[in-house]
């Protein structure tokens, strides 16, 4: 007869096996919940900008110091839920230098009356290519004063304006805007808005472009898209 062999290896008990499976299930389930929550929070934070009322103007005749001066304007709102910086404005593919941006980021003025939805105007430019005007020709443009505190008047010989004031609705309910020269990107909180006028570098447009279509792009990093606008005459 052959001797009966016995197995001395100890097996894991059924109770211990059940406990291990239960604990593993709890740990795995918790990890899935944490990962899903992280994905939801990351996906829920969006970057977006809204560009409202973009317009462009070009003088149909050359001026003494700026041939065929062109300007653009737009209202921009951070419509996402993350802080962003508007860092590029382009017209016809040309990037506008920061010191050609004139913006009002005061939320009280920007949201006052119909300012954000305004039909932006530029009535006249002086011989140095900077806005001037009066209530008689479509909008008050002044060389500063309330609410603008610091400014430089364009007289010959002239330095560029540090700021100028424009009242989009004359004697209406909208507060006058103080458009101040910028030197870098403009940061907007979620829900924050700005109104910006920008001077296009010389040579981008000629008098023949008056009435034509041009592209304007306003970007915050990779956020934004080009728009098509029709160039009008001040």
Secondary structure, 3 states (H helix, E strand, C coil): CCCCCCCCCCCCCHHHHHHHHHHHHHHHHHHHHHHHHHHHHHHHCCCCEEEEEEEEEECCCCCCCCCCCEEEEEEEEECCCCCEEECEEEECCEECCHHHEEEECCHHHHCCCCCCCCCCCCCEECCCCCEECCHHHCCEEECCCCCCCCCCCCCCCCCCCCEEEEECCCCCCCCCEEEEECCCCEEECCCCEEEEEEEECCCCCCHHHCCCEEEEEEEECCECCEEEEEEECC
